[in-house]
Amino acid sequence: MGVDQLREAIDSLFADGPAACADPSSMVALQTELNRMEAFVTAATGAFDVEGAWSTDGARTAAAWISTKCRLPQGPVRRRVNEARALRLLPRTAGAFQEGSIASEHVRVITRLHKGATEEPVEQGEDLLIKQAKKLRFSEFVRAVAYFEQVVNPDGADASEEERRNQRDVYLGESLGGMWFGGMTLDPISGTIVFRVLNRIEKEMFEEDWAEAKERLGREPKPHELSRTSAQRRADALVEMAIRSETAPADGRRPEPLFSVLVGLPKLLERMCQLEEGGPIAPGAFFPWMDSAYFERAIFTPGKRVEVSIQSRLFTGATRRAIELRDRQCTHEFCEEPAVNCQVDHIKMYSQGGLTTQENGRLLCAFHNRLRNQILLAGRAPPGG
């Protein structure tokens, strides 16, 4: 009866058409109900696992039965079964999932940590984790959970860093047709080094493509009118990296990552260590880089002010670096562009007497900085921050 009623309700939604729910409040409501539906499916999957009806057909596990009957890959189904088992020991997480205030992705992050040395701390800190899941962006929540793990299990966090580094892998092979195919898996530090250089070169190429298209068209171009796609520019940037490496001068220098140690934060994040772009790492990951990296200390004080220690790599100034550490990404409500791709914008415009200080500065990506200026010139209030 329950499934029949669900089918009728979904049929009714389709009959009304997607446009009937294409407003902001409906989007939020739909996602909440989707979370609740996933919570029920997860709980029902757990009950199916316990009841054992799947075994009568000769299946070895509930996940094998579901994946076969529903034509699904076993991996996601197996994860759902494991999450259902973990949620039986995490009643408050299960309750938040059931009410739709957290999604399956939040549940996956919490239940992944609910094992071994961190099982008991997760059960004790369940309310704190749920609170963070409800109020933070998902990327910020993942970062907070990583620091939670470092606090409650520092030895395990350091061991995890070593395990992640051991998973590094790059392959590049030539096909019969002469094309090259490859892929890579890098640990957070190595990945950041490669990404920063690749991203910088790709941005250089974007500016070149934009200037060429503007001259060719006689107007500001649209993205699809550029000579290369973003994927093609990334590929060309990778080749350019190799060329620059081959032609590097004798006094060239190896990449020197910047590690940030943040202090003065809440108890949960008291051991907060991160790479320059904000990616969390365990303190033990520092050790192989002690002789070749830069380190900075940032002290968070009341009033959202950040005091940054002096270090030789502040090429844009301590004020900008403090704002990067504080904001981490574009401050527009609907944007998550990382700090490395953002500009520092005056909240009160400089032309109107705004000061160049931390308190009057914020990160905005190029798009939202231009949008803000266009709106201000039109005399309207800027949306989304």
TITIMI-636357 format. One record per residue (C-alpha): residue number from 1; x, y, z; residue in three letters. Coordinates in Angstrom, 1 decimal, always signed. Each point is the difference from the previous one (the first is absolute). Layout:
<pts>
NUM  X  Y  Z  ala
...
</pts>
This chain:
<pts>
1  +0.0  +0.0  +0.0  met
2  +2.8  +2.4  +0.9  gly
3  +1.9  -0.5  -3.3  val
4  -3.3  +0.4  -2.0  asp
5  -0.7  +3.4  +1.7  gln
6  +3.6  +1.1  -0.7  leu
7  -0.4  -0.9  -3.7  arg
8  -3.3  +1.9  -0.1  glu
9  +1.7  +3.1  +1.6  ala
10  +2.8  -0.1  -2.5  ile
11  -2.4  -0.5  -2.9  asp
12  -1.8  +3.2  +1.2  ser
13  +3.3  +1.9  +0.0  leu
14  +0.7  -1.0  -3.6  phe
15  -3.6  +0.9  -1.0  ala
16  +0.5  +3.5  +1.4  asp
17  +3.3  +0.3  -1.9  gly
18  +3.5  +0.9  +1.2  pro
19  -0.8  +3.7  -0.6  ala
20  -2.4  -0.1  +2.9  ala
21  +2.9  -0.5  +2.4  cys
22  +2.6  +2.2  -1.7  ala
23  +0.1  +2.6  +2.7  asp
24  +2.5  +0.4  +2.8  pro
25  -2.3  -1.2  +2.9  ser
26  -1.1  -3.1  -2.0  ser
27  +3.7  -0.8  -0.8  met
28  +0.8  +0.0  +3.8  val
29  -3.2  -2.0  +0.7  ala
30  +0.7  -2.6  -2.7  leu
31  +3.6  -0.6  +1.3  gln
32  -1.3  -0.3  +3.5  thr
33  -2.6  -2.6  -1.0  glu
34  +2.7  -1.8  -2.1  leu
35  +2.2  -0.2  +3.1  asn
36  -2.9  -1.5  +1.9  arg
37  -0.7  -2.5  -2.8  met
38  +3.6  -1.1  -0.1  glu
39  -0.1  -0.3  +3.8  ala
40  -3.0  -2.4  -0.3  phe
41  +1.6  -2.0  -2.8  val
42  +3.1  -0.4  +2.1  thr
43  -1.9  -1.1  +3.0  ala
44  -2.1  -2.4  -2.1  ala
45  +3.2  -1.4  -1.6  thr
46  +1.4  -0.5  +3.5  gly
47  -3.2  -1.9  +1.1  ala
48  +0.2  -2.1  -3.2  phe
49  +3.6  -0.8  +0.9  asp
50  -1.0  -1.2  +3.5  val
51  -3.1  -1.9  -1.1  glu
52  +2.1  -2.2  -2.4  gly
53  -2.7  -0.6  -2.6  ala
54  +2.7  +0.5  -2.6  trp
55  +1.7  -3.2  +1.0  ser
56  -2.9  -2.2  -1.3  thr
57  +1.0  +0.9  -3.5  asp
58  +3.5  -1.1  +0.5  gly
59  +1.5  +3.5  +0.3  ala
60  +3.1  +0.3  +2.2  arg
61  -1.0  +3.4  +1.3  thr
62  -2.8  +2.5  +0.0  ala
63  +2.1  +2.3  -2.1  ala
64  +0.5  -2.7  -2.6  ala
65  -3.7  -0.7  -0.2  trp
66  -1.0  +3.7  -0.3  ile
67  +2.7  +0.8  -2.6  ser
68  -1.1  -3.0  -2.1  thr
69  -3.8  +0.5  +0.2  lys
70  +0.2  +3.8  -0.4  cys
71  +2.9  +0.0  -2.5  arg
72  +2.2  +2.2  +2.1  leu
73  +3.8  -0.1  +0.6  pro
74  +0.8  -1.8  +3.2  gln
75  +2.3  +2.7  +1.5  gly
76  -2.7  +2.6  +0.7  pro
77  -2.5  -2.7  +1.2  val
78  +2.6  -1.4  +2.3  arg
79  +0.7  +3.4  +1.4  arg
80  -3.7  +0.5  +0.7  arg
81  -0.2  -3.3  +1.9  val
82  +3.1  +1.0  +2.1  asn
83  -1.5  +3.4  +0.7  glu
84  -3.2  -1.5  +1.1  ala
85  +1.9  -2.2  +2.5  arg
86  +2.0  +3.0  +1.3  ala
87  -3.1  +2.1  +0.4  leu
88  -1.5  -2.5  +2.4  arg
89  +2.8  +1.1  +2.3  leu
90  -0.3  +3.7  -0.8  leu
91  -3.7  +0.8  +0.8  pro
92  +0.4  +3.8  -0.1  arg
93  +1.6  -0.1  -3.5  thr
94  -2.8  -2.4  -1.1  ala
95  -2.6  +2.5  +1.4  gly
96  +1.5  +3.0  -1.8  ala
97  +0.1  -2.1  -3.2  phe
98  -3.6  -1.0  +0.5  gln
99  -1.1  +3.6  +0.5  glu
100  +1.8  +1.0  -3.2  gly
101  +2.3  +2.6  +1.7  ser
102  +3.1  -1.9  -1.2  ile
103  +0.6  -2.0  -3.2  ala
104  +1.4  -3.4  -0.8  ser
105  +3.4  +1.7  -0.8  glu
106  +0.2  +1.2  +3.6  his
107  -1.0  -3.4  +1.3  val
108  +2.8  -1.6  -2.1  arg
109  +2.6  +2.4  +1.5  val
110  -1.1  -0.7  +3.6  ile
111  -0.4  -3.8  -0.4  thr
112  +3.4  -0.3  -1.7  arg
113  +1.6  +1.3  +3.2  leu
114  -2.1  -2.3  +2.2  his
115  +2.6  -2.8  +0.2  lys
116  +3.0  -1.1  +2.0  gly
117  +1.6  +2.6  +2.2  ala
118  -2.5  +2.7  -1.0  thr
119  -3.2  -2.0  +0.5  glu
120  -0.5  +1.1  +3.7  glu
121  +1.0  +3.6  -0.6  pro
122  -2.5  +0.2  -2.9  val
123  -2.8  -1.3  +2.2  glu
124  +0.9  +2.5  +2.8  gln
125  +0.4  +2.9  -2.5  gly
126  -3.0  -0.9  -2.1  glu
127  -2.0  +3.1  +1.0  asp
128  +3.0  +2.3  -0.9  leu
129  +0.4  -1.7  -3.4  leu
130  -3.7  +0.3  -0.9  ile
131  +0.1  +3.6  +1.0  lys
132  +2.9  +0.7  -2.3  gln
133  -1.7  -2.0  -2.8  ala
134  -3.2  +2.2  +0.3  lys
135  +1.7  +3.4  +0.0  lys
136  +3.1  -0.3  -2.2  leu
137  +0.5  -0.4  -3.8  arg
138  +0.7  -3.6  -0.8  phe
139  +3.7  +0.7  -0.8  ser
140  +0.4  +1.8  +3.3  glu
141  -1.7  -2.9  +1.8  phe
142  +2.5  -2.5  -1.5  val
143  +2.8  +2.3  +1.1  arg
144  -1.4  +0.2  +3.5  ala
145  -0.4  -3.8  +0.2  val
146  +3.7  -0.4  -1.1  ala
147  +1.1  +2.2  +2.9  tyr
148  -2.3  -1.8  +2.4  phe
149  +1.8  -3.2  -1.0  glu
150  +3.3  +1.6  +0.7  gln
151  -1.1  +1.1  +3.4  val
152  -1.5  -3.3  +1.2  val
153  +2.6  -2.3  -1.8  asn
154  +3.2  +1.9  -0.8  pro
155  +2.0  -3.2  -0.6  asp
156  -2.6  -1.4  -2.3  gly
157  -0.2  +3.3  -1.9  ala
158  +3.8  -0.1  -0.6  asp
159  -0.2  -3.6  -1.1  ala
160  -2.9  +0.9  -2.4  ser
161  +2.2  +2.7  -1.6  glu
162  +2.7  -2.6  -0.6  glu
163  -2.6  -2.4  -1.5  glu
164  -1.3  +2.7  -2.3  arg
165  +3.5  +0.8  -1.2  arg
166  +0.5  -3.7  -0.7  asn
167  -2.9  +0.0  -2.3  gln
168  +1.7  +2.4  -2.4  arg
169  +0.0  -1.2  -3.6  asp
170  +0.5  +1.5  -3.5  val
171  -0.3  -1.9  -3.2  tyr
172  +0.4  +1.2  -3.6  leu
173  -0.1  -2.4  -3.0  gly
174  -0.2  +0.3  -3.7  glu
175  -2.9  -1.6  -1.9  ser
176  +0.2  -1.8  -3.3  leu
177  -1.2  +3.2  -1.7  gly
178  +2.8  +2.1  +1.5  gly
179  -2.2  +1.7  +2.5  met
180  +1.2  +0.1  +3.6  trp
181  -2.3  -0.9  +2.9  phe
182  +0.7  +0.3  +3.7  gly
183  -1.1  +0.9  +3.5  gly
184  +1.4  +0.9  +3.4  met
185  -0.6  -0.4  +3.7  thr
186  +2.0  +2.3  +2.2  leu
187  +0.1  +0.7  +3.8  asp
188  -1.2  +3.4  +1.2  pro
189  +3.4  +1.7  +0.0  ile
190  +1.2  -1.4  -3.3  ser
191  -3.4  +0.7  -1.6  gly
192  +0.1  +3.6  +1.2  thr
193  +3.4  +0.6  -1.6  ile
194  -1.0  -1.4  -3.3  val
195  -3.4  +1.7  +0.0  phe
196  +1.4  +3.4  +0.8  arg
197  +2.4  +0.0  -2.9  val
198  -2.5  -1.6  -2.4  leu
199  -2.7  +2.5  +1.1  asn
200  +2.4  +3.0  -0.5  arg
201  +1.0  -1.0  -3.5  ile
202  -3.6  -0.8  -0.9  glu
203  -1.0  +3.5  +1.1  lys
204  +2.7  +1.5  -2.1  glu
205  -1.3  -1.9  -3.0  met
206  -3.6  +1.1  +0.8  phe
207  +1.1  +3.7  -0.1  glu
208  +1.7  -0.6  -3.4  glu
209  -3.1  -1.8  -1.4  asp
210  -2.2  +2.8  +1.3  trp
211  +2.1  +2.7  -1.6  ala
212  +0.2  -1.8  -3.3  glu
213  -3.8  -0.6  -0.1  ala
214  -0.7  +3.6  +0.9  lys
215  +2.2  +1.3  -2.8  glu
216  -1.5  -2.5  -2.4  arg
217  -3.6  +0.8  +0.8  leu
218  +0.4  +3.7  +0.8  gly
219  -1.9  -0.4  +3.3  arg
220  +0.1  -1.8  +3.3  glu
221  -0.1  -3.7  -0.8  pro
222  -2.1  -2.7  +1.6  lys
223  +1.7  -3.1  +1.4  pro
224  -1.1  -2.3  -2.8  his
225  +1.5  +2.4  -2.5  glu
226  +3.6  -0.5  +1.3  leu
227  +2.4  -2.0  -2.2  ser
228  +0.5  -2.7  +2.7  arg
229  -2.2  -1.6  +2.6  thr
230  +1.0  +0.0  +3.7  ser
231  +0.9  -3.7  -0.3  ala
232  +2.2  +0.7  -3.0  gln
233  +1.8  +2.9  +1.8  arg
234  +0.7  -2.3  +2.9  arg
235  +1.5  -2.6  -2.3  ala
236  +2.1  +2.7  -1.7  asp
237  +1.0  +1.4  +3.4  ala
238  +1.3  -3.5  +1.0  leu
239  +2.1  -0.1  -3.1  val
240  +1.2  +3.5  +0.7  glu
241  +1.0  -1.1  +3.5  met
242  +2.2  -2.7  -1.6  ala
243  +1.5  +2.5  -2.4  ile
244  +0.9  +2.5  +2.7  arg
245  +1.5  -2.7  +2.1  ser
246  +2.2  -1.1  -2.9  glu
247  +1.1  +3.6  -0.7  thr
248  +0.3  +1.1  +3.7  ala
249  +3.2  +2.0  +0.8  pro
250  +2.8  -1.6  +2.0  ala
251  -1.0  +2.0  +3.1  asp
252  -3.6  -1.1  -0.2  gly
253  -1.8  -0.8  +3.3  arg
254  -2.1  -2.9  +1.0  arg
255  -3.6  +0.6  +1.2  pro
256  -0.1  +1.3  +3.5  glu
257  -3.5  -0.5  +1.6  pro
258  -1.3  +2.3  +2.6  leu
259  -1.4  -1.5  +3.2  phe
260  -2.4  +2.0  +2.2  ser
261  -0.3  -0.7  +3.7  val
262  -3.1  +1.7  +1.4  leu
263  -0.5  +0.6  +3.7  val
264  -2.6  +1.8  +2.2  gly
265  -2.8  -2.1  -1.5  leu
266  -2.7  -2.0  +1.9  pro
267  +1.1  -3.2  +1.8  lys
268  -1.2  -2.2  -2.9  leu
269  +2.6  +1.6  -2.3  leu
270  +2.8  +0.6  +2.4  glu
271  +2.6  -1.9  -2.0  arg
272  -1.1  +1.5  -3.3  met
273  +2.7  -0.3  -2.7  cys
274  -0.6  +0.5  -3.7  gln
275  +1.5  +0.6  -3.4  leu
276  +0.0  +3.5  -1.5  glu
277  -3.4  -0.6  -1.7  glu
278  -1.6  -1.3  +3.2  gly
279  +0.2  -3.8  -0.4  gly
280  +0.3  -1.6  +3.4  pro
281  +3.0  -2.2  +0.8  ile
282  +1.2  -1.7  +3.1  ala
283  +3.0  +1.6  +1.7  pro
284  +2.1  -3.2  -0.7  gly
285  -0.2  +0.9  -3.7  ala
286  +2.4  +2.9  +0.6  phe
287  +3.0  -2.1  +0.9  phe
288  +1.3  -1.0  -3.5  pro
289  -0.3  +3.7  -1.0  trp
290  +1.8  +1.7  +2.9  met
291  +3.1  +0.9  -2.0  asp
292  -1.7  +1.3  -3.1  ser
293  -3.4  +1.5  +0.9  ala
294  -1.2  +3.3  +1.4  tyr
295  -1.9  +0.1  +3.2  phe
296  -2.3  +2.8  +1.4  glu
297  -1.9  +0.4  +3.2  arg
298  -3.4  +1.8  -0.1  ala
299  -1.6  +1.0  +3.3  ile
300  -3.8  +0.6  -0.2  phe
301  -1.1  +2.8  +2.4  thr
302  -3.4  +1.4  +0.9  pro
303  -1.7  +2.1  -2.7  gly
304  +1.0  -2.3  -2.9  lys
305  +3.6  +1.4  -0.1  arg
306  +2.9  -2.3  -0.9  val
307  +3.5  +0.7  +1.1  glu
308  +2.4  -1.7  -2.5  val
309  +3.6  -0.7  +0.9  ser
310  +2.8  +1.5  -2.2  ile
311  +1.3  -2.4  -2.6  gln
312  +1.9  +0.6  -3.3  ser
313  -2.7  -1.1  -2.4  arg
314  -2.6  +2.7  +0.7  leu
315  +0.4  +1.5  -3.5  phe
316  -3.5  +1.5  +0.1  thr
317  +0.3  +1.3  +3.6  gly
318  -1.1  -1.2  +3.4  ala
319  -3.4  +1.7  -0.2  thr
320  -1.0  -2.0  -3.1  arg
321  +1.3  -3.2  +1.5  arg
322  -1.9  +0.6  +3.2  ala
323  -3.2  +0.5  -2.0  ile
324  +0.7  -3.2  -2.0  glu
325  +0.4  -2.0  +3.2  leu
326  -3.2  +1.5  +1.4  arg
327  -2.3  -0.3  -3.0  asp
328  +1.6  -2.9  -1.8  arg
329  -2.3  +0.4  -3.0  gln
330  -2.2  +2.5  -1.8  cys
331  -2.4  +1.5  +2.6  thr
332  -2.9  +0.1  -2.4  his
333  -2.8  -2.2  +1.4  glu
334  -0.2  -2.2  -3.1  phe
335  +3.7  -0.4  -0.8  cys
336  +2.8  -2.2  +1.3  glu
337  +2.9  +1.2  -2.3  glu
338  +3.2  -0.5  +2.0  pro
339  +2.1  +2.9  +1.3  ala
340  +2.7  -0.6  -2.5  val
341  -2.4  +1.0  -2.8  asn
342  -1.6  +3.0  +1.9  cys
343  +0.7  +3.7  +0.3  gln
344  -0.1  +2.0  +3.2  val
345  -2.9  +2.5  -0.3  asp
346  -0.7  +3.0  +2.1  his
347  -3.3  -0.4  +1.9  ile
348  -0.3  +3.8  +0.1  lys
349  +1.4  +1.2  -3.3  met
350  +3.4  +1.7  +0.1  tyr
351  -1.3  +2.9  -2.0  ser
352  -2.6  +0.6  +2.7  gln
353  +2.6  +0.1  +2.8  gly
354  +0.2  -3.8  +0.7  gly
355  +3.2  -1.0  +1.8  leu
356  +2.4  -2.7  -1.3  thr
357  -0.3  -2.1  +3.2  thr
358  -1.0  -3.5  +0.9  gln
359  -3.3  +1.2  +1.4  glu
360  -0.9  +1.7  -3.3  asn
361  +1.3  -2.8  -2.2  gly
362  -1.5  -3.2  -1.3  arg
363  +0.6  -2.6  -2.7  leu
364  -2.0  +0.1  -3.2  leu
365  +0.6  -2.0  -3.1  cys
366  +0.4  +2.0  -3.2  ala
367  -3.6  -0.7  -1.1  phe
368  -1.6  +1.1  +3.2  his
369  +2.3  +3.0  +0.3  asn
370  -1.0  +1.2  -3.5  arg
371  -3.7  -0.8  +0.9  leu
372  +0.3  +2.1  +3.1  arg
373  +1.5  +2.9  -1.8  asn
374  -2.7  -0.2  -2.7  gln
375  -2.7  +0.0  +2.6  ile
376  +1.5  +2.9  +1.9  leu
377  +0.3  +2.0  -3.2  leu
378  -3.7  -0.7  -0.7  ala
379  -0.8  +1.2  +3.5  gly
380  -1.4  -3.3  +1.3  arg
381  +0.8  -1.9  +3.2  ala
382  +2.3  -3.0  -0.7  pro
383  -1.6  -3.4  +0.5  pro
384  +1.6  -3.0  +1.8  gly
385  +2.5  +1.9  +2.1  gly
</pts>
